[in-house]
Structures are given as C-alpha cells and as structure tokens.
Amino acid sequence: MSDLVEFRHLKYILAVAETANFTRAAERLFLAQPSLSKQIKDLEDEIGFPIFVRSRDGVRITPAGQMIITYAQGALSARGEIITMARAVHSGEVAPLRLGFSPFVNPELLEFFRDGYASLFSDCPIHLSGGNFLHMLQRLEQASLDGALLPMPIDGPDWVIQRLARDPLVVCMRTDDALARAPEVSISNLSAKLKIFRDPEIHPTAHDRLVEMLMEVGIDPEASCLAATPADIQWMVRAGYGVALVDQRTILDSGLTTRPIAGISWTADTAFVHHKKGSLGSAVSSSFPSAETCKHARQEHGPPKARDHPSIKSSCLIKNRPFSST
C-alpha cells in the first residue's frame, strides 16, 4: 500500500463503496462532493489503477478496487478496536484476557504469548483455560473465551486466524531405537514404525490432513495407538508401541529423541484464534507480532530443554485431551 494512502482515504473509499454513489458518500462524510471525487481520483492516479468505474448510474467497484476495499475494512476495524483497547487500558477498565489453549501447543509458545501480551497491555491479566481443540472452538463461539492458541488447520468463516509458529514435524523415537543411529528417517522406515497418532476425534481436520500427506508419500497409516495429549504420545513411544510425529520444539522426556524425515518438510503450525465478533480478541490479534517476528524471538531463547521428569484401527486408546499438522 502506498505511503500516500492515509486512513482518511480508506474511510472515503469505504463510504463510496457502501453507498455506490459519490454524492451520498460525501454527505455521509460531511465533505463537498467535488472534493471527495478529486481526492479519490488523485489516489487512483497515485496507486496506478482505478478503484471505481464511474457511470451515470453510480459507481462500480473494480476487481483490483475490491482488494483495496477489503483492506480498508480490516484496517479501519483494527484501528477502532486498538484505540478502544488503548483507551480502556488507560482508564484501567480492561477485562482479563480469557485465553484458551490446546495441550498440543508448545508451552514455550504459550509463555512467549504471555510475555508479548504483557508488554503490549501491562497490568492486564490473562486467565488461562486448557482443553481439547473442539471444546476451545465451542467456547470461543459461546464468547466464554476471548481467544485461544490452537494447532492448525482451523476451518470455518467465523474465525480470525493469526499464525504464530511454524515448526518442523519430526519423528519421535526411543534413544535405543535403531532409527536413532541415522541422522534422518527414510519414508520406508517411517511407514513400518509409525503407529502412534493423536486421537482423530479431537482434531478431525488435522488428522485428515496428516493422513493425506502420508498417503501422498506412499505411507498407508495404521493408527494402532491413539493419544489424547503429548504426554500420552511420549509414554507410548517410551513403552515401545512405535514412533510418532511431533513438533521439533517439543520438550522430550528422558530416553526419547527425534530425527527429521528424509526429503520431507512438513510443519506443525500454531495460531492465535478468535471469533470475528470478539472485540478483545481482535485488538490482541491486530497488536500482536507476525509469525516471522515470533519465530525470531523464539529462536533467541534457544532449543527446547529436556524435561526434568517423565510424566483407523484402535488397540491403544487414551482419550480426553488433544497432534498438530498442516
């Protein structure tokens, strides 16, 4: 977007788009119609393409113009939300951020989010609620949560999704596994030993996507052990039920290690999610850093540390909480 495009221009463009008429838009904006027309024409000249097609019947939005209008809607909405939030912070009237999270979200990312939120909204507490993926979405829909940190993918038109992390998927195995002797795991070796998966009922879309990716590389997955939490996955691996795919930054129990998959670049993505009607979630989303900023900040903390203590045909099933893949 050009440096010459100001918030007032976005406001003008949106008014014309919503009224489909320069005269009515000028009345709404308390501007003279010639002045409004000239400012938008000057803007179109500056960016090098028309936003509107003028005719005797009114105005029509061009395909390129629709992109500008969509941007204007989001930018003006975000500006309003952040000003409202800042005003509430100033007056001490901000409610606690009710933040949900999945057990499959790396604790390091949760801590990073908390620190980032505190730097943006000091003296505004966070109230945490853990739970499985579908339950978190349900609570967001019911407005009992303002936002949540969840593994992707997340489908549906009602969600605003801001990706915060993208980490490689790697193979989790015992340190005495023969696969641990090599620097990476071949597709054929992975196919023979991949038995442990997150329970698909917890995050059906993620499971379907993972199965699709496995089949694309020639693996017909046999999900013989289904886990509800990362701890369950690691216990099953330690107990010798097979290997699993985990986020590279997962904090591993003693006796476990990971290896990359040869020739594969799959990732586990995590996002901050809020309902499109949630004002507090919108303010946080519009203020929080991008995924790349998050990535660099997390890298400064170094690799994850080892944990100090251990903690579709189903023959092993542990339910109640949520494996993250894209």
C-alpha positions in Angstrom: 0.0 0.0 0.0 1.4 3.4 -1.0 2.8 5.7 1.7 0.4 8.3 0.4 -2.7 6.2 1.3 -3.9 7.5 4.7 -6.7 6.4 7.0 -8.9 9.2 5.7 -8.5 7.8 2.1 -9.6 4.3 3.4 -12.6 5.9 5.0 -13.5 7.8 1.8 -13.1 4.6 -0.3 -15.3 2.6 2.0 -18.0 5.2 2.1 -18.2 5.3 -1.7 -18.2 1.5 -1.9 -21.0 1.2 0.6 -23.2 3.9 -0.9 -22.3 3.2 -4.6 -22.6 7.0 -5.1 -20.1 9.9 -4.6 -22.8 12.3 -3.6 -24.3 10.1 -0.9 -20.8 9.2 0.3 -19.8 12.9 0.5 -22.9 13.6 2.6 -22.1 10.8 5.0 -18.5 12.1 5.3 -19.6 15.8 5.6 -17.5 16.7 2.5 -18.2 18.5 -0.7 -18.8 16.0 -3.5 -16.2 17.6 -5.8 -13.5 17.4 -3.1 -14.3 13.7 -2.4 -14.2 12.8 -6.1 -10.9 14.7 -6.6 -9.2 13.0 -3.6 -10.2 9.5 -4.7 -9.2 10.3 -8.3 -5.8 11.6 -7.1 -5.4 8.4 -5.0 -6.2 6.2 -8.0 -3.6 8.1 -10.1 -1.1 7.6 -7.3 -1.6 3.8 -7.0 -1.8 3.3 -10.7 -5.2 1.7 -11.2 -8.9 2.6 -10.8 -10.8 1.6 -7.6 -14.1 2.5 -9.1 -15.7 2.7 -12.5 -17.9 5.8 -12.8 -21.2 5.9 -14.7 -24.5 7.8 -14.8 -26.0 5.0 -12.7 -23.4 5.3 -10.0 -20.1 3.6 -9.3 -18.9 0.0 -9.7 -16.0 -1.5 -7.9 -13.2 -2.9 -10.0 -11.6 -6.3 -9.2 -8.4 -4.5 -8.0 -10.5 -2.0 -6.1 -12.3 -4.8 -4.2 -8.9 -5.7 -2.8 -8.4 -2.2 -1.6 -11.8 -2.1 -0.1 -11.3 -5.3 1.8 -8.0 -3.9 3.1 -9.8 -0.7 4.1 -12.5 -2.6 6.0 -9.9 -4.6 8.0 -7.6 -1.6 8.7 -10.4 0.7 9.9 -11.9 -2.0 12.0 -8.5 -2.8 13.6 -7.8 0.8 14.2 -11.1 1.3 16.0 -10.5 -1.8 18.1 -7.0 -0.9 19.2 -8.0 2.7 20.1 -10.9 1.3 22.2 -8.5 -1.1 23.8 -5.9 1.5 24.5 -8.5 3.8 26.0 -9.7 1.0 28.3 -6.1 0.3 29.3 -5.6 4.0 30.1 -8.7 4.1 32.3 -8.0 0.8 34.0 -11.1 -0.8 32.6 -9.7 -3.7 30.6 -11.1 -7.1 31.5 -8.7 -10.0 31.8 -7.9 -11.8 28.5 -9.7 -15.2 28.7 -7.2 -17.3 26.8 -7.7 -21.0 25.9 -5.0 -23.4 24.7 -4.7 -26.9 23.5 -2.3 -29.4 25.2 -0.7 -29.7 21.8 0.5 -26.1 21.9 4.2 -25.9 22.9 4.4 -24.4 26.5 7.3 -22.2 25.2 4.9 -20.6 22.8 2.3 -20.0 25.5 5.0 -18.3 27.6 6.1 -16.2 24.7 2.5 -15.1 24.0 2.0 -14.2 27.7 5.2 -12.1 27.7 4.2 -10.4 24.5 0.7 -9.7 25.8 2.2 -8.2 29.0 4.5 -5.9 27.0 1.5 -4.7 25.0 -1.1 -4.5 27.7 0.7 -4.1 31.0 -1.4 -4.6 34.1 -3.9 -6.6 32.1 -4.1 -10.2 33.4 -4.6 -13.4 31.4 -6.9 -16.1 32.6 -5.9 -19.4 31.1 -8.1 -22.4 30.2 -6.8 -25.6 28.8 -8.8 -28.1 26.8 -9.1 -30.0 23.6 -9.4 -28.3 20.2 -13.1 -28.7 19.6 -14.0 -27.6 23.1 -11.9 -24.5 22.7 -13.7 -23.6 19.4 -17.0 -24.1 21.1 -16.1 -21.8 24.0 -14.9 -19.2 21.5 -18.2 -19.4 19.8 -20.1 -19.0 23.1 -17.9 -16.0 24.0 -16.7 -17.6 27.2 -13.1 -17.2 25.8 -11.7 -14.2 24.0 -9.0 -16.1 22.1 -7.1 -19.4 22.0 -3.8 -20.8 21.0 -4.6 -23.8 18.8 -2.9 -26.1 16.4 -3.8 -25.6 12.7 -5.6 -26.2 10.4 -8.7 -24.3 11.6 -11.6 -24.2 9.2 -14.7 -22.0 9.1 -15.8 -18.5 8.1 -16.3 -17.3 11.7 -12.6 -17.5 12.8 -9.9 -14.9 12.6 -6.6 -16.8 12.5 -3.1 -15.4 13.1 -0.3 -17.9 12.7 2.3 -17.5 15.5 4.5 -20.5 14.9 5.6 -22.9 12.2 7.9 -25.7 13.4 9.1 -28.8 11.5 7.4 -32.1 12.2 10.0 -34.7 13.2 9.9 -38.4 14.2 9.9 -39.1 17.9 11.5 -42.4 19.0 13.4 -44.0 21.8 17.1 -43.3 22.1 17.8 -47.0 21.8 15.7 -47.4 18.6 17.7 -48.5 15.5 16.3 -45.5 13.7 18.1 -43.2 16.1 21.5 -44.3 14.7 20.9 -42.4 11.4 20.7 -38.6 11.0 17.3 -38.9 9.4 14.4 -41.4 8.9 13.6 -42.7 5.5 10.0 -42.9 4.3 10.1 -46.7 4.2 11.3 -46.9 7.8 8.8 -44.4 8.9 6.0 -46.4 7.2 7.0 -49.5 9.1 7.1 -47.9 12.6 4.6 -45.0 12.6 1.8 -46.3 14.8 1.1 -43.6 17.3 -1.3 -40.7 16.4 -3.4 -38.1 18.1 -7.0 -39.2 18.5 -8.7 -38.1 15.3 -11.9 -37.2 17.2 -10.0 -34.4 19.0 -9.0 -32.5 15.8 -10.5 -34.3 12.8 -9.3 -31.8 10.2 -5.7 -32.0 11.3 -5.8 -35.8 11.3 -7.4 -35.9 7.8 -4.7 -33.6 6.6 -1.9 -35.7 8.1 -3.3 -38.9 6.6 -3.5 -37.1 3.2 0.2 -36.0 3.5 1.3 -39.5 4.5 -0.5 -41.1 1.6 1.0 -38.6 -0.8 4.4 -40.0 0.0 3.3 -43.7 -0.1 2.5 -44.3 3.5 -0.8 -46.0 4.3 -1.0 -45.1 8.0 -2.1 -47.7 10.6 -3.2 -45.7 13.6 -3.0 -48.5 16.2 -2.4 -46.2 19.2 -4.4 -43.0 19.6 -3.3 -40.4 22.2 -5.1 -37.5 23.8 -2.1 -35.5 24.9 1.6 -35.0 24.1 2.4 -36.8 27.3 0.4 -39.8 26.1 2.3 -39.9 22.8 5.6 -39.8 24.6 4.6 -42.6 27.0 3.5 -44.8 24.1 6.8 -44.2 22.3 8.8 -44.9 25.5 6.7 -48.1 26.0 7.7 -49.4 22.6 4.4 -49.1 20.7 6.0 -47.4 17.8 7.2 -43.9 16.7 5.2 -40.7 16.3 5.4 -37.3 14.6 5.9 -34.4 16.8 6.8 -30.7 16.7 10.6 -30.3 16.6 10.4 -27.9 19.6 8.6 -30.5 21.8 10.2 -30.9 25.2 11.1 -34.6 25.3 11.1 -37.0 28.2 14.4 -38.7 29.0 15.0 -41.7 26.8 13.5 -40.1 23.8 15.0 -38.3 20.8 13.8 -37.1 17.4 15.0 -37.3 13.8 13.9 -35.4 10.6 12.2 -37.2 7.8 14.4 -37.6 4.7 13.3 -35.3 1.9 10.2 -34.1 3.7 9.4 -30.6 5.0 6.1 -30.9 6.9 5.3 -28.4 9.7 3.2 -28.1 12.8 1.6 -24.7 12.8 0.1 -22.9 15.8 -2.2 -19.9 15.6 -3.9 -17.3 17.8 -7.6 -17.7 17.0 -10.6 -15.6 17.9 -14.2 -15.2 16.8 -14.7 -12.5 14.2 -17.2 -10.8 16.6 -14.8 -10.8 19.5 -13.6 -7.3 20.2 -10.9 -8.1 22.7 -9.5 -10.9 20.6 -9.5 -8.6 17.6 -7.5 -6.0 19.5 -4.9 -8.6 20.6 -4.6 -10.0 17.1 -4.1 -6.6 15.5 -1.5 -5.7 18.0 0.5 -8.9 18.2 3.6 -9.6 16.1 3.7 -11.6 12.9 4.6 -15.2 12.7 8.1 -14.3 11.4 8.6 -11.9 14.4 7.5 -14.7 16.8 9.9 -17.1 15.1 12.9 -14.9 15.5 12.0 -14.0 19.1 11.6 -17.7 20.0 14.9 -18.6 18.3 16.7 -16.2 20.7 15.5 -18.5 23.6 17.4 -21.4 22.0 16.3 -25.0 21.5 13.8 -26.6 24.0 15.2 -28.1 27.1 14.8 -31.7 28.2 12.0 -32.4 30.6 13.2 -33.0 34.2 10.7 -35.8 34.8 8.7 -38.3 32.8 5.5 -37.8 33.4 -8.3 -46.4 11.7 -7.9 -49.4 14.0 -7.5 -48.7 17.6 -5.9 -51.2 20.0 -4.5 -48.5 22.3 -6.8 -45.5 23.1 -6.3 -42.8 25.7 -9.0 -40.1 25.4 -10.0 -36.7 26.8 -7.5 -34.2 25.5 -5.8 -33.4 22.2 -1.2 -33.9 17.2 -0.6 -30.9 15.1 0.0 -31.0 11.4 -0.6 -28.9 8.3 
